[in-house]
Amino acid sequence: MVRLIVVGVPITLAFAALFAALFLGMSKRAAIMIGAILVVSGPTVVGPLLNFVRPTEHLQRALLWEGSLIDPVGGILGALVFHAVISSTPRPLGYEFGQFLASVGVGLAGGVVGTALLWLLLNKLDLGEILGTQATIAAVIAVAAACDILRDDTGLIAAVVMGLAMANLPAFDLPARRPFFEPVIQLIIGVLFISISATVTPDSIRGLVLPTLALVAVLVLVARPLVALASTLRTELSKAERGFIGWMAPRGIVAASTASAFSATLVAHRIGGASKILPVTFLVIVATVTLYGLTASPVARLLGVTRPARTHRQSG
C-alpha cells in the first residue's frame, strides 16, 4: 500500500491547491501550502473509526499503514513547502526533492537507533512495567528531539518508526503497556486540538464556510476516489474494498498542528491568503471527521467489507 502515499500525496496536493486557489481566492503560494497541509490523515482519526466499523483485516491494515506513514511524510512535505514559499530565492524542484529525501533519511536513521535503544531498555535491562513505560516515553522524546536538532521536522518520522517497530516486532511486549499509553495519548491529542481550535475565532471563518465545504466536496468526491483507484489497481483488494478506501480520508491533529505552526509566519511574510490557512484547515478537519464518522459504518455495510459477527466476538 505504499502507492497510497507515493501516488496519493501528489494527487491530493494538486487538487487541494488548485481548488483552494479557485474557491478561496488564495495566492499560488498559500494554495500550495494548504495543499501540502491537507495531504495528511492520521491514525489518531482513522484508527478509532476502523475499530468501530471493523472492516476486513487486510483493508484495515492498509488504511492504518497509510495513516501512520502519511503523517510524517506530510509533516516534512509541509515544512519543505513552507521554506520554499517564504524563500526569496526560487529553488529548483530537484533541490527540494533532495531536501525531502535527506529529511526522510535522518528520520529513518533516528528511528533505527531509537528502536535499538528501546530494545536495550525493555529487554536487556528488564525494566518493570512502570519503569519500562517511563523509559519508553523518555526514549521516544529524546530521539525525536535529537533528530529535530540535526534536521528540522525529522523527529516525527523517527517517532513513527519506533512506534511501528514496537507494534510489529516480537521482541517488544507492547500489549502490557497499552492500557497506560492510550489514555496518555488521547489526553495529549485532546489538549493539543483544543489549544489549536481556540485560536480559530468566529471572525476568522466568516465568509469561508461555503467555499471550504466546496473544497471538501472536491477532496471527498473527486480526489480521494481517484487516489484509491490509482493506488489499488492490480492489488488483491476487491472492488468493494477499493471503494471503501476511496471513502476514508479524514483529516486530523497533524493537519491542524502543521497549519498552526506555519500560518502565522506566512502572514508575517505577507503571503496572499495566508490568514485563511488555519481556519480553512480547521473547517476541513471538522467537515471530514463529521462526514466520515457518520457514514463510514453504513458505507462499509453497503459495500459488504465488514467482518462477520463471529469475528467481532473473537477479536473483542
MOWO-V594261 format. One record per backbone hydrogen bond with DSSP energy under -1.0 kcal/mol. CO is the residue of the C=O (numbers start at 1). NH is the residue of the N-H. Records with the same first field share a line. If there is no record, write none. Layout:
CO->NH + NH
This chain:
1->4
2->5 + 6
3->7 + 8
5->9
7->11
8->12
9->13
10->14
11->15
12->16
13->17
14->18
15->19
16->20
17->21
18->22
19->23
20->24
27->31
28->32
29->33
30->34
31->35
32->36
33->37
34->38
37->40
42->45 + 46
43->47
45->49
46->50
47->51
48->52
49->53
50->54
54->307
56->60
57->61
58->62
59->63
60->64
61->65
62->66
63->67
64->68
65->69
66->70
69->73
70->74
71->75
72->76
73->77
74->78
75->79
76->80
77->81
78->82
79->83
80->84
81->85
82->86
92->96
93->97
94->98
95->99
96->100
97->101
98->102
99->103
100->104
101->105
102->106
103->107
104->108
105->109
106->110
107->111
108->112
109->113
110->114
111->115
112->116
113->117
114->118
115->119
116->120
117->121
118->122
119->123 + 124
120->125
128->132
129->133
130->134
131->135
132->136
133->137
134->138
135->139
136->140
137->141
138->142
139->143
140->144
141->145
142->146
143->147
144->148
145->149
146->150
147->151
151->154
154->158
155->159
156->160
157->161
158->162
159->163
160->164
161->165
162->166
163->167
164->168
165->169
169->172
174->177 + 178
177->180 + 181
178->182
180->184
181->185
182->186
183->187
184->188
185->189
186->190
187->191
188->192
189->193
190->194
191->195
192->196
193->197
194->198
196->199
197->200
205->208
208->212
209->213
210->214
211->215
212->216
213->217
214->218
215->219
216->220
217->221
218->222 + 223
219->224
222->226
223->227
224->228
225->229
226->230
227->231
228->232
232->235
238->242
239->243
240->244
241->245
242->246
244->247
245->248
252->256
253->257
254->258
255->259
256->260
257->261
258->262
259->263
262->266
263->267
264->268
265->269
266->271
267->270
271->274
272->27
273->276
274->277
276->280
277->281
278->282
279->283
280->284
281->285
282->286
283->287
284->288
285->289
286->290
287->291
288->292
289->293
290->294
291->295
292->296
295->299
296->300
297->301
298->302
299->303
300->305
305->56
308->312
309->313
310->314
311->315
312->316
